Amino acid sequence: MNALTRTVQQALASAPVSLRELARRTGISHVQLARIVSGERNATEAVAEAVADALDAIATAAAKESKRVQRSLTNHRRNAE
């Protein structure tokens, strides 16, 4: 197993969404992703790039929603005063 595969394994294992959701977002079957996680297959550069892109999109969406909730909380606190 190479370093790229280990890194992709760790990313898949710690992702904030399921393998099926990552499969949907990457266009890679959940079976192939599961085989990478289990060590049955090595990750290719294309898989690594697709996983990275999907995780970036998830992080961007989560950060946007976090800021929205923080603004709402700030407004709520102002109105409570």
N, C-alpha and C positions, 0 to 999 in steps of 0.2 A: 504494500500500500504506500502510495506516495504522499507527500506533504499536502498537495492540493486536495486529495481525497480526504485526508484527515480534517482539513479545515472545513470542507463542505459538510462532512459528517457532523462536526461540532455545530455548524450553523444550522443544519437541519434539526439536530436534536434540541437546540435551544431556541428555535424559532417560536414566536408568539402565536403561531397558527398551526393547524394540523398539516400533516404531509399531503393530505388530499387537497387542502386549500393551496398549499405551495405548488402542487401539481397543476391545479387549475390556473394559477397565476403564471407558471413557467411554461406550460404546454408540454411538460414532461410527465410521463405516467407516474402515478403514486407507487406503482410496483418498482419501477426503476429507481425512484428516490429511496424507497425502503431497502432495496438491495445495496445501495450506496451506504446507507446508515448501518446496515448489518455487516458491511465489509465484503459482501459477495461480488461487488463491482467497484471499479475505480470511477471517480468523477472525471469527466472530460472537461476541457476548457469551456466548451459550449454550455455544459450543465452548470459549471461554476459561475459563468457569466449570467445565466438565466436566474439562478438562485440569488446571486448578489443583487440583480436588478429587482427581483420580486421583494426581497427583504428591504431594499432601499425604498420602494414604493410603499410598503407597509409602514416603515418608520416615518416617512413623510406624512402619510395620512394620520398616523397616531399623534405626531407632533402638532399637526394642524388642529386636531380635535382637542388635544390637551390645552392648547392656547385658547380655544373657544370656551372650554369649561372654566379656565382661569379667569377670562374676561367676565363671564357670567357670574362667577363667585365674587369678583371685585364689585361688580354692579349690585349684586345682592347685598353685600356688606354696606355699601354706600347708602342704599335705600333703607337699610335697617337702622341707620343712625338717626 
